[in-house]
Amino acid sequence: MKKKFVLVIIALTSVWGLSGQSLNLLNSNKLWSNLISWGTYLPNCCSQTDFIKFSGDTSIESMTYKKVIQSYDSLKSNWKLIGFVREEPQSGLYFRNLDEQEGLLYKYNLQLKDTFTIVNTYLPLMVQSIKVFVKDIDSVEINGSYKRRYLVGKENIFATDTLIEDLGSTQGIMFPCCFLTLYKTLLCYYENDVLVYKNRNYERCYYNTLPTNINQVESRQFKIYPNPVIDELTIEYSDSRDTWFNLDLFDLSGKLVNTRTFCPGDRINLSSLRRGLYPIIIYNKNKLYYNGNIYKN
């Protein structure tokens, strides 16, 4: 009888250890390496890596935040502020962007079959709100220690995301539960400059294979107007064999601000963008067709 009682206690302790807790993300000693790819799942074409870390305390509206800083160079020598994060132990980790918009980035205290909504203000406005549910909870061994793991899905689509204690999303720390055209993945995770986790599907922790020159013949086949654009942009393509493309727009820090699929001749509404210069790429399948800039007036 006593032995059975001990087994019950162990079982209950195990269940409690897999749910109802923080993901332990808000530490300055953490560093994430994240791969972002355009139009392909492979890092050898059209890919870029950013490093993210939370550094230094700051006070905003009487609340304590840590700065979210980002670097794109392999030496991690140039850092840029992209926002702020704060933690509410009973609810989760919140991200506040530089436009003072804040939303829930990671939900804590997750239970099996919980439904919750991420409001990721790092993303373009049209895709910030993402409603998902917990499909499974278990643990995984990371560098000799077992960490809580949550499989999270979205209704009506097959895609899933995995959230892991200490690491965050396996799609990258800034992209939890995000199911965009853009392909994202966590490459590596460091604590105190020591490599703790490395994605077994990749050889390195850093890739930068964005092409500097696109085939000029293909680029000339696109007609993009008006540029500068006020409200609507039209993109025409002279080769009728290709009927649809993906368009991604970025700000000058490299942040994705707009992504969509279009057919040549479609009018693309960009009225919500602020005035300024925006790098754009156009691609479909596994091929990058165009790399240029537009100016929003």
Summary of the structure (lengths in Angstrom):
residues: 297
radius of gyration: 21.2
end to end distance: 76.8
largest distance: 80.3
contacts: 871
relative contact order: 0.15
helix: 8%
strand: 50%
